[in-house]
């Protein structure tokens, strides 16, 4: 396999002469199977040879001990770099370019594949090792919700570590207020509800298990929000058309992105629902699209429009890799795998900005709101709109009553007595 990437025989011999030679060749085979580019392989292999030689000089001759040498290797590479990093960001990128390939190599040769990020150590594993099992087994939260809790608690753990808090008993209401104030600088007030929920659950668990003496969950006071206080961040139909037109559909990535964004625009799907679609959800004979496992716990069936069907066919013929996986949309870069809801949302954000569309917090939900706005303008009832969008409760659809411009105009121009 090495001969496919290195032309000179002496280079191949030098790689195989390393005490990690067989393992490096195994890793190169894995990289090839997962569609990594040749330039990526040619960059990583010399790095691994250098890491193996560095570890051997320090007396390490077992793969299981290599992970303990990684920090020292990174520091050595930084010291002997020809030019120092010009900024903190450049330094982080340089370090990441060293650590990520070596960590992936160690995972592949020891476990056969990289371990998922979500499967790594959980936040506050030393303080409360059973917390996430409690969420999953006792409270019955879905895997998606558990991952959301983990994400926000990772941020809180980083904040706590930065404040040098090493004991759970040293936490205080002032610490929670400072953390939420820091998060408020990055997200809207409504988006703070989930960090508050995750933090309260974590604090209640600490008190229940006797890890802390006081139940501090009541001290987590998030910002006050009001029902229907905001307007859905939709964009006009002309802007939606302009966004779709900036997609370069001749490329594999553009072919895939166009199909994903059409699903958001036409059916108002959530990013998670698009990412979860499989080839079995497309019924070509009946010309319908099945959306299973929606947020409300039900399934939905939509007519497959001609435009969406052509976009999906184009992607299946030209863009989707040959794979035994049944997911509909795949990553366009190595390692090849199914797209995540985050990728779907980021691609929507990318094209909204590329088209120069000014909207607050651009993303996949912008297109979902735009779909709802189109239904409101067509004078569908809120019940029909809620069913189409997959809302569980009618209250979730009431927000769109604020963008029913024609109906609101009639109310404003009508006689006041008629309203009473």
Order of alpha helices (4+ residues) and beta strands (2+ residues): alpha-alpha-alpha-alpha-alpha-alpha-alpha-alpha-alpha-alpha-alpha-beta-beta-beta-alpha-alpha-alpha-alpha-alpha-alpha
